[in-house]
Amino acid sequence: MTGRPNRGSAYPRYRSAAARVHENSHSAASRPTQTAVSAASDSAGLPLDWESLEYLALDFETTGLDPRKCRVVEIGALRFKPASGYEIVELGRIEALVNPEISIPAEVVAIHGIRDADVASEPRFAEHAPGLVALAKDTIIIAHNAPFDLSFLREELARNGLPACNNAALDTRLLAKAAFPGLGSYRLTALAAFLGITPARSHRAFDDARTCATLFMAAARLLAPHTMTQGAESPGE
């Protein structure tokens, strides 16, 4: 299925914001002391052949911040490939609650709204893992603040005696910093507002994964003239 995920009627504003930043970045790059986009794209690591690859936008909601002690309570995963313009072709998805087998603290429930009762009868992570690993096969994983999600993926797989997922990964937070320098915030919600992406349920796994995919396309289109072959990280790095 092809579409503009989570953007809707805000598309004209999205194009306007992207075009303005693109013009500003080229103007800055033309001055010897201002090479923000090209320098930042070195660390962002967008592959030269990025349009021919497949990606897995990944987001987890969890019981807390420490992957060694906390657990995943929701999986959002969207496999896609780039299409023309800012469109993607969806190739598969997982949108699932997970029984963490531990209590979800009240302060965390206040963030994502997922309660113990919501996940008590849901499958454990180990039951979702084969489908998630299969969906991720031969993709580059993209996530916003990728070390967080990748650390939970690594720990959950290891905890359940499953092989590590060694996909290369890209962080859309770094890509956004390269593509849209000088913004006041690079939180996913702030970037969605800047680009005019139609709001969805913030801090719900699949909605954030879908927003991440849209953000990736926006950043990639601006960074394409400055792409590097270096910078994609494996989850273990």
C-alpha positions as CSV (number, residue, x, y, z in Angstrom):
1,M,0.0,0.0,0.0
2,T,1.4,3.4,-1.0
3,G,0.6,6.6,0.9
4,R,1.8,9.6,2.8
5,P,1.7,8.2,6.3
6,N,0.3,10.5,9.0
7,R,0.5,13.7,7.0
8,G,-3.0,14.3,5.5
9,S,-4.0,17.8,4.7
10,A,-0.9,19.2,6.3
11,Y,1.2,18.3,3.2
12,P,1.5,21.9,1.8
13,R,2.9,23.1,5.1
14,Y,5.3,20.1,5.2
15,R,6.6,21.0,1.7
16,S,7.0,24.7,2.7
17,A,9.0,23.9,5.8
18,A,11.2,21.4,4.1
19,A,11.9,23.8,1.2
20,R,12.7,26.7,3.5
21,V,15.3,24.6,5.4
22,H,16.8,23.3,2.2
23,E,17.3,26.8,0.8
24,N,18.8,27.9,4.1
25,S,21.2,25.0,4.3
26,H,22.4,25.5,0.7
27,S,23.0,29.2,1.4
28,A,25.0,28.4,4.5
29,A,27.0,25.7,2.8
30,S,28.1,28.2,0.1
31,R,30.0,30.1,2.8
32,P,33.4,28.5,3.7
33,T,32.8,28.7,7.5
34,Q,29.2,27.3,7.3
35,T,28.9,23.7,6.2
36,A,26.3,22.5,8.7
37,V,24.4,20.1,6.5
38,S,27.3,18.3,4.8
39,A,29.2,18.1,8.1
40,A,26.3,16.8,10.0
41,S,25.3,14.3,7.4
42,D,28.7,12.6,7.9
43,S,27.4,11.4,11.3
44,A,23.9,10.8,10.2
45,G,25.2,8.2,7.7
46,L,22.5,8.1,5.1
47,P,23.6,5.5,2.5
48,L,24.2,6.7,-1.1
49,D,21.8,4.0,-2.4
50,W,19.2,4.8,0.3
51,E,16.2,4.8,-2.1
52,S,16.8,1.2,-3.2
53,L,16.9,-0.2,0.3
54,E,14.2,-1.4,2.7
55,Y,13.7,0.0,6.2
56,L,12.0,-1.0,9.5
57,A,10.7,2.0,11.5
58,L,10.8,0.7,15.1
59,D,9.4,2.1,18.3
60,F,8.9,0.5,21.7
61,E,6.9,1.6,24.7
62,T,8.4,0.3,27.9
63,T,8.1,0.1,31.7
64,G,11.0,2.5,32.2
65,L,14.3,3.6,30.8
66,D,16.8,0.9,31.9
67,P,16.7,-2.0,29.4
68,R,18.4,-4.3,31.9
69,K,15.6,-3.9,34.4
70,C,12.6,-2.7,32.4
71,R,10.5,-4.4,29.7
72,V,8.8,-3.7,26.5
73,V,5.0,-3.2,26.8
74,E,4.2,-2.3,23.1
75,I,5.8,-2.9,19.8
76,G,5.4,-0.6,16.8
77,A,7.2,-1.7,13.6
78,L,6.6,-0.6,10.0
79,R,8.6,-2.1,7.2
80,F,8.7,0.1,4.1
81,K,10.6,1.2,1.0
82,P,10.9,4.7,-0.4
83,A,8.6,5.7,-3.2
84,S,8.4,8.9,-5.3
85,G,8.5,12.2,-3.5
86,Y,7.7,11.7,0.2
87,E,5.7,8.6,-0.2
88,I,6.5,5.1,1.0
89,V,5.4,1.6,0.1
90,E,4.4,-0.3,3.2
91,L,5.7,-3.8,3.2
92,G,4.4,-5.1,6.6
93,R,3.7,-4.0,10.2
94,I,3.5,-5.1,13.8
95,E,1.3,-3.2,16.2
96,A,1.0,-5.1,19.4
97,L,0.8,-4.9,23.2
98,V,3.2,-7.0,25.2
99,N,2.9,-8.6,28.6
100,P,6.1,-7.4,30.4
101,E,5.5,-9.8,33.3
102,I,6.3,-6.9,35.7
103,S,4.3,-4.0,36.9
104,I,4.2,-0.7,34.9
105,P,5.0,2.2,37.2
106,A,2.3,4.9,37.6
107,E,4.7,7.6,36.3
108,V,5.2,5.6,33.1
109,V,1.5,4.9,32.6
110,A,1.1,8.7,32.7
111,I,3.3,9.0,29.6
112,H,2.0,6.2,27.3
113,G,-1.3,5.3,29.0
114,I,-0.7,1.6,29.0
115,R,-1.8,0.0,32.2
116,D,-1.1,-3.4,33.8
117,A,-4.7,-4.5,33.0
118,D,-4.2,-3.6,29.3
119,V,-1.3,-6.1,28.9
120,A,-2.1,-8.8,31.4
121,S,-3.5,-11.2,28.8
122,E,-1.2,-10.2,26.0
123,P,1.6,-12.4,24.6
124,R,5.1,-12.0,26.1
125,F,7.9,-10.5,24.0
126,A,9.3,-13.9,23.2
127,E,6.1,-14.8,21.3
128,H,6.3,-11.6,19.2
129,A,10.1,-11.9,18.6
130,P,10.1,-14.4,15.6
131,G,7.7,-12.2,13.7
132,L,9.6,-9.0,14.5
133,V,12.9,-10.5,13.5
134,A,11.4,-11.8,10.3
135,L,9.9,-8.4,9.5
136,A,13.3,-6.8,10.2
137,K,15.3,-9.2,7.9
138,D,17.4,-7.4,5.3
139,T,16.3,-4.0,6.4
140,I,18.0,-0.9,8.0
141,I,16.3,-0.2,11.3
142,I,15.4,3.4,11.8
143,A,14.3,4.8,15.2
144,H,14.1,8.2,16.9
145,N,16.9,8.2,19.5
146,A,17.8,4.8,18.2
147,P,20.1,3.7,21.0
148,F,17.1,3.5,23.3
149,D,15.0,1.2,21.1
150,L,18.0,-0.9,20.0
151,S,19.1,-1.4,23.6
152,F,15.7,-2.8,24.5
153,L,15.6,-5.0,21.4
154,R,19.1,-6.4,22.3
155,E,18.2,-7.0,25.9
156,E,14.8,-8.6,25.2
157,L,16.2,-11.0,22.6
158,A,19.1,-11.9,24.9
159,R,16.8,-12.4,27.9
160,N,14.7,-14.8,25.9
161,G,17.7,-16.8,24.6
162,L,17.2,-15.5,21.1
163,P,20.0,-14.5,18.6
164,A,20.9,-10.8,18.4
165,C,19.5,-8.7,15.6
166,N,22.5,-7.3,13.9
167,N,20.8,-5.0,11.4
168,A,22.5,-1.7,10.6
169,A,20.6,1.2,12.1
170,L,20.0,4.9,11.5
171,D,18.8,7.5,14.1
172,T,16.2,9.9,12.7
173,R,17.1,12.4,15.5
174,L,20.6,12.6,13.9
175,L,19.2,12.8,10.4
176,A,16.8,15.6,11.5
177,K,19.7,17.5,13.0
178,A,21.6,17.2,9.7
179,A,18.6,18.1,7.5
180,F,17.0,20.8,9.7
181,P,19.8,22.5,11.6
182,G,19.0,25.1,14.3
183,L,15.7,23.9,15.5
184,G,14.9,24.5,19.2
185,S,13.9,20.8,19.8
186,Y,14.5,17.5,18.0
187,R,11.9,15.6,20.0
188,L,9.7,13.5,17.6
189,T,6.6,15.6,18.5
190,A,8.4,18.9,17.9
191,L,9.7,17.7,14.5
192,A,6.2,16.4,13.5
193,A,4.8,19.9,14.3
194,F,7.6,21.6,12.4
195,L,7.0,19.5,9.3
196,G,3.2,19.7,9.5
197,I,2.8,16.0,10.1
198,T,-0.8,15.3,11.2
199,P,-0.7,14.5,14.9
200,A,-1.2,10.9,16.0
201,R,-1.1,9.3,19.5
202,S,2.3,10.4,20.8
203,H,4.1,7.7,22.9
204,R,2.2,4.9,21.3
205,A,4.5,2.6,19.5
206,F,3.1,2.2,16.0
207,D,2.0,5.8,15.7
208,D,5.5,6.9,16.7
209,A,7.1,4.4,14.3
210,R,4.9,5.7,11.4
211,T,5.8,9.3,12.3
212,C,9.5,8.2,12.3
213,A,9.1,6.8,8.8
214,T,7.7,10.1,7.6
215,L,10.4,12.1,9.3
216,F,13.0,9.8,7.7
217,M,11.7,10.5,4.2
218,A,11.7,14.3,4.9
219,A,15.2,14.3,6.1
220,A,16.5,11.9,3.5
221,R,15.2,14.0,0.6
222,L,17.1,17.0,1.9
223,L,20.2,15.1,2.7
224,A,20.4,13.1,-0.5
225,P,22.9,15.4,-2.2
226,H,25.2,15.1,0.8
227,T,24.9,11.3,1.5
228,M,27.7,9.2,2.9
229,T,28.2,5.5,2.9
230,Q,29.5,5.6,6.5
231,G,27.6,6.0,9.7
232,A,24.9,3.2,9.9
233,E,25.4,1.5,13.2
234,S,24.7,-2.0,14.3
235,P,22.6,-2.5,17.5
236,G,25.7,-3.7,19.3
237,E,27.6,-0.5,18.8
